[in-house]
Amino acid sequence: LMRFVHSLIGKFRHWAEEKGGWRVFWDGSSKAIPEPNMQLLFLAVLDGYCEKAGLRLDREVETGRGPVDFTITADKRVRVLVEMKKLTHGEFWNGLRIQTPIYMRGQEVTHAIFLVVRDSDTPPMRERWRKLSQEAAAVNSETGLQVEIERVDVLPKDPASKAKSRDSS
């Protein structure tokens, strides 16, 4: 199931980064849309894939300590949690270090994905983006859980005719 969820997120990333989906993550100015709207886009893009595969994709599932953003369930015994955060979220590291493990324990799962949506390219946000895998490894070591990182870069892209080099996020 984890492999399938990673492939689903890969489809979402491809849509957002390569097929122009990034455009709907912005409000028409230079401000990214709110995180709940990003979650609805995730649901809209991936719900049909899950249904076709015989899986349930549920949003805002109560864990006992609050709602996790998504659960993808094959049956009652096999479930993956997906917690989505904008890179610029004020409680970003708390989401990875504390919130996700609490949700995992509440749902009695050992695997989750922390899905990060890149909505800023300031130096502090570039550093945050760079440190994701290292921070997840620390969480895994401390908790004995398996939190994996996925990334989607929704920063505005230049048209191919104006691109000077391949984006290397």
C-alpha positions, 0 to 999 in steps of 0.5 A: 500500500505504501508503494501505491500511495507514493505512486499516487502522490507522484501523479499529483506531483506530476500534475502540479509541477509538469502539467500546470497544476501549480497555477491553481495553488495561487490566488491570482497574486503572489499569495498561495491558496490556503492549506485546506484548499490545497487538500481539496485539490489533492482529493480531487486529483487522486480520489478516482485513482483510489476508487479504481484501485479499490481503496478509500481516500478519506479527508479529515479523519478523526484520530482521537487527538484531532483530524489527520488530513488523509487516510488511504485504506485498503481494508480495516487492517491496512491504512496509510496516513497522509499529513499535508503541510504548506512549507510556510505553515507556522507550525511546520516542524510541529506537524512532522515531529509531534502531530503526525506521530500522535495521529499515527498512534491514535490510528494504530498505524506504523507508516505515514507520509508527510506531504510538503507543498513548497509555496515559497523560495525564501532562504529560510524555506529553502533550508526547511525544504533541504532538511526534511529527510534529515528531520524525518529520520530523527522522528523515526529514530525517536518514535520507532514509527515510519514517517516518509517525506513526499514533496510537491513544488507549486512555485510558479514556473517559467514557460518552456520558451523562457526557461534558462535551465531545468528546475532542480528543486 
